[in-house]
Amino acid sequence: MNAKTLRCYFASEMPRQRQSQMYYRDFDLGRMEFEADIHRAKIKTAAGTFDMQPDKFYADAAAQGFKQEPKDYGLYMIDSFKVFDRKTYAVLNNFPGRQNGWGVLNSTFDTFEVLGHFNEPGNVKLSEAAVNRMPDGTWLSIARQEGGNGTYLFSTSKDGRTWTANETRPFVPSGTSSKPTFDRFFGVYYLGWQDKAKVDGVSRSVFNIDISVDGVHWERKYRFETANSFQYPTFREYKGSVYLTVTQGDSDKSRKERIMFGKLE
């Protein structure tokens, strides 16, 4: 939020009993303590501003033709937070509802305005997308696909509000169902995606990072391979270096027993 305050967002959920609610609580970095108050985050759609709950997000998409089954839980900021022209953006996602939207935060960081939705075509189930802005000013999303052949699908938008139908791109030929990443460090795009290839039969054990300066021509920069899995990574730049966190494990089927930390060379 600023140099002195860390804003923490979290959801309270009771599936099939009530709508989940997104809250936030501020952490004072000087005192190393949370503030006493907890606040309700808001969501702004074409219909108005409301408590940040899945039904409001769903209704906005349904008004544009979205037909997946509504869910009363699962609304999160899955790809956050990215700053363009001094505005802070985030992908809004409902994983169980297979719903994706592009949102922007207001100046007080308590309200997420839904700019647009990228869920088409309606016969695919997409989730956990990542978005970045291309050199020509257009937006490009990469979304996880559930079912089908499992590979990633892409959508573009000139204004963040109207998006093209999702489609495959040849530079991501063999993806599988898992969250992608899409960052830009030092003028270079870093596109991260889970490969359907497996190490020792372990799911999510191969993760690729491809780089590009124009968003059109891509080349392989990293390929992480480990039977411990390499899934749900997050990359952040700090003082000229790129650091990461990633989920790994040894024995559980999900391979999510721990979070590892690292630095890209």
N, C-alpha and C positions, 0 to 999 in steps of 0.2 A: 504493500500500500504506500509506504514511504520509508525513509531511512530509519525511523524510530519504531515503526509499527508493522507487525506481520499479521495480516488478516487470514484467518483460518475458516474455511467453509466446510460444512458437514451436513449430512442428511439424517433426519429422523424418520424411520420407516416402520410401518406395520402393514405388510402386504395383505390385500383383500379385506382389510378392516378400515382403513382410512387412506387419504392421500398423504404421501410422504411430503415433508417440508424441508427445504434447504435453509440452514441457519448460518450465521457467521459469528465469530468471537475474535476479538483483537488481542494480540500478544505484544506486550511492551518489551522491546528488545533491551532497553536500558535496565529495567528492573528485573527482566527475565521472569515475568509473571503475566498471567492472563488477566484482562480486565474482568470486572465482576459481571457485567451485563452480557447477555446473549441476545442476538437480534435475528429477526426473520429476513432472509433475502427476498427480493421481489423479482418478478418476471414481467416484462412489458411486451405485449403483443398488439396486433391490430385492434383487438377488442378493448384494450386498456391495460392498467397496471395492477397486478395481483400478487398475493403471496406466491412464492416460487414453488409450485406444485405441478405434478405431471399432467393433470387434466387440462390445465391452461396451455401448456406446451402442445399437448395433443390436439386440442380444439383449433389452435392456430394452423397446424399442419392439415387437419381434416378439412378445414375451410378451403384448402388448396388441392384437395383430392386424395389426401393420404388415407389408406383404408386398412392398415394393420390394426390388430386388436389393441384397444387402449389398456394401459397398465397404470396402477396407482402407486407404483414405486419405481426406482431405477433412474431418476433424472439427476444427472451429474454434469459437471464441466470436465469433459474427458480430455480435451486438448487445450490446456490453459497454462499460462496466460501469455498472449503474444501482442506486442505493441507495434502499431503502424501509425505513423503521422500523429503520435502522442495520444492515440486512442488504444484502449486495451480490449482485445478480442478473446473469444473462447468458443470452442465447439461445444454445443449443448447436445447431450446424448441421452436417450433412454434405451439402455441395452435390452431389457426384456421386451420392450415395445418396438425394437428395431427402428428407431427414429433418430434423425440427425438434423441439427440446425446450426446456423452460424449466428453468433450473438456478440454484442458489444456492451461493455460495462459503462455505466454513467460515471460522472466525475467523482462521486462519493463512494463508488465501488460497492453499492448495495443493491443495484438493480441491473438485471441482464435483459437487454432489449433483443428480441428475436428479429434478426434482419431477414433471414430466408431459410428455406428447408431444401435439403438435397436427398430425397428418398426415392426418386424415380430411377428406373422403371418400377412399377408397382409389383412386379412378379419376383423381385429379388428382396432379400432381407439383409439390410446393411446396418452397421453399427460401428462405434468406437473410431470415428474418423479423425483425421488430422488435416489441417488446412494451412496453406501459406500463400503469400502474394508473389506473383510472377513479375519479371522485369517490366512487362508492358502494363502493369497495374491490375491485371485480372487475378482472380482467386482460383486456386486449384486445390481440390480435396482428394484424399485417398481414403477409402472406407473399407473396413473389414466386411467380408461377406460370409453369411451363415448359409450353409447348404450350397446347392449348385456345385461348381468345381472348386469353390473355396477361395479362389484367387481374388485379389484386390480390384476394386473398381474406382474410377476417377470421374469427377464432375468439375465443371468450370463455371465461373460467373464473372460478368463484367462489373457488377455493382454490389455483390454479396447478398442480393435479394432474390434474383432470378437465376436458377441453376440449370445446367443441362442435365439430361438423363445420364446416369452413371454408365460407364463403359470401361472395358479393359484397355491397358496400354502395353505395347510390346516390350517395354523395358522392365516390366514386372510379370514374368511369364509363369511362375510356378509358386504363387503364394498360397498360404493356408490361413485358416480362421484364427486370427490373433490381432492385437492392436498394433497399427503401424505408427511410425513417427515421421514428422516432416518439419525440419528445422533449417535455419540459414545462419551459418557462422562465417564471419570474415568474407562475406560476399559470395559464399558457396552454399548451394542447397545440399542438405543431407537428408536423403529419403531412406527410412528404415522399414524393412518388411520381413515378416516371418516366412521362411521357405518351407515348402512341404517335404523337402528332404529331411531325413532323420538320422541321428547318430545313435547307434545301438537300439533302434526302434523306439526312441524316446520322442514324444511329441514336443514341438516347439524347441528343438535342440539346435536349429540352424537359423541365424538371423543375419540378413544382408544389410549393408549400408552402401547406397549408391550416391554419387555426387554429381553435381551439374552447376554450371554458371548461368545457364540460360533456361533451365527447366525443360529443355527439349532433348539435348544430347547428354546421356548418362554413362558413367563408368563405375565399376566396382571399386570401392575404397576399403571396405572391411567385410569380412565374412566370419562371424563368430560361430564356432562349432563346439558343442560340449554336451555330453550325456546328462549333465546336471540341469540342462535347459538354459535358454537365454531368451527370456520373455518379459514383456511389459517394461522395456527400458525407457528411461527418461534422460535426455541430454541437456546440459546447461553450460553456457560459456561463462567463465570467470577469470578476469585478468589475463586474457590471452590464451587460455587453455579450455578444453572441453571436457567436462566431467560427466559421469553417468551413474545412475542406479539401475539395477536390474534384478528381477526375481529369479531365484534358482532353488534347487533342492536335490535330494539324494534318493529318497525311497518312496515318498508319497506319489501317487499317480499323477497329481497335478504339478509336481515338482515346484512347489511354492513355499518351501519351509523357511526361506530366509531371503533377505535383501542384501545384495552385494554392491559395493561401490568401486568405481574405477575412474581412469583418466585415459582419454584417447591419445595415442602418440602422433 
